[in-house]
């Protein structure tokens, strides 16, 4: 599966790791899974790591669908979302998403580095 995620024991942090191929359908399925995951608490923070993606397969229409899905979930959307994107077309696509959602939905920032993203989110550094 292109998106695997874990949830902290208190339900206030979700960490997703995306691998190729990443499509609009996969992101929409992930959003639905997260919304229905009873471990995830309202107001949680999320880290979406797509640094392993060399090329985005999500087009403009796909981004709009992802944003619309996020907007429809008023009760359970992240209070802060950090996207970690690698070089290539995934980074510019992530920046487009950031522009589409901010400031209306949540605080979203795209990073190149997971450790810096975690600091911004205020969550513990990953174990090495």
C-alpha positions in Angstrom: 0.0 0.0 0.0 1.4 3.4 -0.9 0.4 5.1 2.4 1.1 3.5 5.7 0.4 5.4 8.9 0.7 5.1 12.7 -1.0 6.9 15.5 0.5 7.9 18.8 -0.8 6.3 22.0 -2.6 9.5 23.0 -4.2 9.8 19.5 -2.8 13.3 19.0 -0.2 12.5 16.4 -0.5 10.6 13.1 2.6 9.8 11.0 2.0 8.7 7.4 4.7 7.5 5.0 3.8 7.5 1.3 5.6 5.5 -1.3 5.1 5.2 -5.0 2.8 5.1 -6.8 1.0 7.8 -5.0 -2.3 8.6 -6.6 -5.3 10.8 -5.8 -7.3 7.7 -5.0 -4.7 6.5 -2.5 -4.7 9.9 -0.7 -8.5 10.0 -0.6 -8.6 6.4 0.8 -6.0 7.5 3.4 -8.0 10.5 4.4 -11.1 8.3 4.8 -9.1 5.7 6.9 -7.8 8.5 9.2 -11.3 10.0 9.6 -12.7 6.6 10.7 -9.8 5.6 12.9 -11.0 5.6 16.4 -7.5 6.1 17.7 -7.2 9.6 16.2 -8.5 12.4 18.4 -9.8 15.7 17.2 -7.2 18.4 17.0 -4.4 15.9 16.3 -1.2 16.9 14.5 -0.1 15.0 11.4 3.2 14.4 9.5 2.8 13.2 5.9 6.1 12.0 4.7 6.3 11.8 0.9 10.0 12.3 0.6 10.3 8.9 -1.1 8.1 10.0 -4.0 10.2 11.1 -7.0 7.2 12.1 -9.2 3.7 13.1 -8.2 0.9 11.4 -10.0 -1.7 13.8 -8.5 -2.9 16.4 -10.9 -4.7 19.7 -10.3 -8.1 18.0 -10.3 -6.8 15.5 -7.8 -5.6 18.2 -5.5 -9.0 19.8 -5.6 -10.6 16.5 -4.7 -8.2 16.0 -1.8 -8.9 19.5 -0.5 -12.6 19.0 -0.8 -12.4 15.8 1.2 -10.4 17.6 3.9 -13.0 20.4 4.0 -15.8 17.9 4.4 -14.3 16.5 7.6 -14.8 19.3 10.2 -14.6 17.1 13.2 -11.4 15.3 12.5 -8.8 17.2 10.6 -5.3 18.0 11.7 -4.7 21.1 13.7 -1.3 21.2 12.1 0.0 19.3 9.1 3.6 19.0 8.1 4.3 17.6 4.6 7.9 16.3 4.1 8.6 16.2 0.3 11.7 15.2 -1.5 13.1 16.7 -4.7 11.3 16.3 -8.0 7.7 17.0 -8.9 6.4 15.9 -5.5 7.7 19.0 -3.8 6.0 21.6 -6.1 2.7 19.6 -5.9 2.9 19.6 -2.1 3.4 23.4 -2.2 0.3 23.7 -4.4 -1.7 21.8 -1.8 -0.3 24.1 1.0 -1.5 27.2 -0.9 -4.9 25.7 -1.6 -5.7 24.9 2.1 -4.1 27.7 4.0 -5.4 29.6 5.8 -9.0 28.4 5.5 -8.5 24.8 6.8 -5.5 24.1 8.9 -1.9 25.2 9.3 0.0 23.4 6.6 3.7 23.7 5.8 5.9 21.8 3.4 9.4 20.8 4.5 12.4 19.1 3.0 13.5 17.6 6.4 11.5 15.4 8.8 13.3 16.5 11.9 12.5 20.2 11.3 8.9 19.3 10.5 8.7 17.4 13.8 10.1 20.4 15.7 7.5 22.7 14.0 4.7 20.2 15.0 6.0 19.9 18.5 6.3 16.2 18.4 9.2 14.0 19.5 12.1 13.3 17.1 12.0 10.0 15.4 14.0 7.1 16.8 17.0 6.3 14.8 
